[in-house]
Amino acid sequence: MWKKVIEFLSAIGGAIASFFTTMPPLVYILIGVMSIDYVTGLICGAMGKSKKTETGYLASHEAWKGLLKKGVILLVVLLANLLDIAVSKGAGITVEAVMGATCLWFIASEGLSILENVASMGVPVPKVLINLLEIMRQKGDGKEEQQKNTDSDKKE
């Protein structure tokens, strides 16, 4: 019986290892940024500066909600990857455009959340970081293109 359990756990471990060794670099970056956001959120709560709770201090249900949200973000990235695969199969090429844009958007959003946490702690935040993350998020939303179109309509 133990042999079967060990074989099962080994198979699961192999599948997980395979998944993590074949991920594109942007997914690693996203996981890193999500981890930093979670840790800075915990530090904010420990300092009594959290905007997620009435008291400003740590609350396990809020921490759990944060982890669940991050899990759902990874599911959205998986969906984007599956869409890329579907398009790639039809075209006979490898494309990671949808997943890449999705990862960049979430990286920017998580990055802004990190800066909000850091600012709540009283740590100064370089304006260049805020600007860069806002630009990344706007590009992911297509707002930059919408702004260009609006500007060209005004000129006419």
Buried (B, 14 or more C-beta within 10 A) or exposed (E): EEEEEEEEEEEEEEEEEEEEEEEBEBBEBBBEBBEBBBEBBBBBBEBEBBEBBEEBBBBEEBBEEBEEEBEEBBEBBEEBBEBBBEBBEEEEEEBBEBBBBBBBBBBBBBBBBBBBBBBBEEEEEEEEBBEEBBEBBBBBEEEEEEEEEEEEEEEE
